[in-house]
Amino acid sequence: MLKKLKKIYSPNFDLPKRRSGSIRYLILHYTGMKNEKKALNRLTNPLHKVSCHYLINNSGEIINIVPDLYTAWHAGKSGWKKIKSLNKYSIGIEISNPGHDNKYKQFKKKQIYSLFSLITELKKKYRLKNKNILGHSDIAPDRKKDPGEKFPWELMYKKKLTIWHNIMEKKLKKIRNKRCNKLEVEKFLINLHKIGYNAKNKISIIKAFQRRFRQKLINGKVDKECLFISFSLVKKF
């Protein structure tokens, strides 16, 4: 059981309750606000019409905002594979961080440790698959950047909590920025759709992919590094 869990409920959720079996995804967000007090107010204020299931504040405290079996309003207009709206099928976790518009910061270790404990518990409770733990930018790349390139996806993979590629860093450095031809770019985009990305804007999904799986360079351009990573991931997704 989680040791640090506080309950501050939001009125922003759908009725009736959903079946536990309908929960198939975890969606990770950052709050994108200058301080956590404003973030909590936004998530619990009926005027804003937004919420999440859990909020992790700067000290690592976990706040339960909406009970798991109710649909929270965190994903917005979204899509992944054949699903057009993720709210009904997911649990949303917000991590306090000012985000790209407010001097984006590194996530605190206390936040990450709490997050990993929470994900471990939720995975076990709802039998969630590693490939179904996603970022907001994965499911809404045209609109969102969170949790962003500073989020430790690779560390999360090492804790056996998500998916990552298996290509050595030395090899990736050698092929970074090496141009792809048109056929290779097409193959890369096909791989992205196989993985789950389904937005229409090519630059948006390329950048979303890079924020998740090639965090050292987010430029919206397809190079050999992106291509090789995509082939590695298709096998896992």
N, C-alpha and C positions, 0 to 999 in steps of 0.2 A: 504493500500500500504506500501511496505517496505521503511523505511526512509534511511537506509544505503545501497546504491547499486551503485557500480562503474562498469564500463564496460571496460574490456581489452580483446578484442576478440582473439581467437586462430584460426589458419587456419586448425586445425586438427578436421575435422568433415565430415560426409557423406552427399552427395546430393542424391536426392532432399529432400525437406522438408517432414516430416512425418505428419500424421494426429494427432491431439491432442488426439483422442481416443485411439491411440496406446500406449500412455504413461500410464503404469499401475504400475510401480515400482519407488521407490526412493532408491538409493544405496548410503550408507554413507561410506566415506573413510577417512583415514588420509593421509597426504602428504608423510610421511616417509622420510623427508629430513631435514637436519640440520637447515636450515633457510628458511623463506617464500619467500625470493627473488629468491633463487634457485628453489623452488617449482613452482613459477609463471613462471619463464623462461622455465622450463621443460614442463609445461602445454601449453605454447604458442609457443614453438619452433617446426617447422615442421620436424626437424631432429629426434625428439624423438617420434613422432607419438602417442602421448597420450594427452588427454584433459579431461575436465569435463564441466559441465554446470555452477557450482558455486564453488567458493573458499572462505572460511571464514578464514581471517587472524587472527593473534594473538590479535589484537585490537577489533575484532568482526565485522570488515568491511566485507561486502559481495561483492565479485567481480564476475560479470557475464562474463564467459569465452566463452561459446557457447550458443546461443539462444535455448530456450526449444525445438523448433520444428525441430531442426537438431540433428542428432544422434552423440553424443560425444563418444570419445574413452576412456572410463574409466573402464569398467568391464573386458575387455579382455576375455580370455577363461573362460566361466562361465556357470552355469546351476542352475535352480531352478524349481522344479516340472517337467513339461514336456518341459520347455523352455531351449534350449541349448545355447543360447547367449542372454545376457540381455541388451546389448547396445541399440538395436532397440526399446526396450519397457520401457526404464527407463530414469530417470534424475539422473545424478551423482553429488554428493556434496562432495567436498574435504575440510577437516578441517586441518589447519596448525598444525602439531605435528611431532616431529622427529621420532616417531615410535619405534618399538622394536629393530631395529638395531642401533639406535642413542640415547640411553638413553630416552626411552619412558616416557612421562610426563603426568600429569593430564591435562585435557582440561580446558581452562580458562572459567570462568563464562560468560564473555562477548561473547565468541565464542558460548557457549551453548545457551544463550539467543537469539543471532542472528539466530542460527540454528533453534531453535524452532519456531521463527517468520517466517522464510523462509519455513519451512515444513508446518506450518499452512496455509500459502498462497497457496503453491503448491497443498496441499491436496484439498483445496476448488476449486481451478482453474481446476484441472484435475480429481476431484472426486475419489481420491485415497483412498484405504482401509488401515487401520492400519496394517493389516497382510502383506501388500506388501511394507512396509518400512523396508529395510534390510541392513545388513552390508556387506562389500566386502567379508569378511571371510565366510559369509553364502553362497554366490553364487560361491565362488572359494576357498574352504577350503584347497585344496591341495597346494595352492600357497600363500594365503594371511592370515594375522592376523588382519587387520584393520576393523573397528576402534579400536578393542581391548577391553580388560577387564577393562580398565579405562574409557571407554565411559559410560555415565549415562543412560543406557537403561531403568532402573527401573523408574528413574525420568521422562523420556520421556513418559513412560506408564502412570504415574500419571497425566501428562499433556494431556492425551488422544490422544497421537500421535503414539502409536505403541502397540504391543502385549506383555504381560507378564503373568507369571503364577500367581495363586492366593493361593499359599501355604504359611502359616505363617513361619517366620524365625525360631521360636522356634522348630517347627516340623522338619524343614530342618536340623538344627544342630544335632538333635538326630539321624538322619539316614545318615548323611554325613560319607562317608568312610565305610559304611556297605556293604559288598560284595553282588553281585548279582550272582545267578546261571546262567548256560548257557541259559536256557529258558528265563529268565528275560532279559539277555543281548540281545537275539534275538528280544524280544518284544520291547526293547528300540530302537534298530536299525530300526525296522519296523516303530516305531513312528516317528523317524527322517525323514524317507522317506515320511511319510504321511504329516509331517510338510512342507517339501519341499526340504530338503537336498538330493542331488543325486550323490555326489562324490563316487568313488569306494573305496578309502582308508578309512578304518574304524576309525583309530586313528585321521585322519584329521577332519572328520566330528564330532567326539566326542569332540575334542578340540574346534572346531568352535562353537558347541552347548554350551559348557561350557563358552567360552568367551562372549557369548551373554546372556545366561540364568543362569549360575552358576559361577559368576565371581570371587568368593573367592578362588576357587581351580580349576586350569586348569592342569590336569594330564593325560588326555586321557584315563582314566579308568571309567568304568560304575559302579556306586554304586547306592544304594537305592534312594539317593537324586536326582540323574540324572533321574532315572526311574520315580519317582513320578512327577517330573517337566514335563517330556515328556508327561505323560498321561494328565496332566492339560492343556498343550499347544495344543495337538491334537484336543481337543474340540473347540479351538479358531481358529485354522488354517484350 
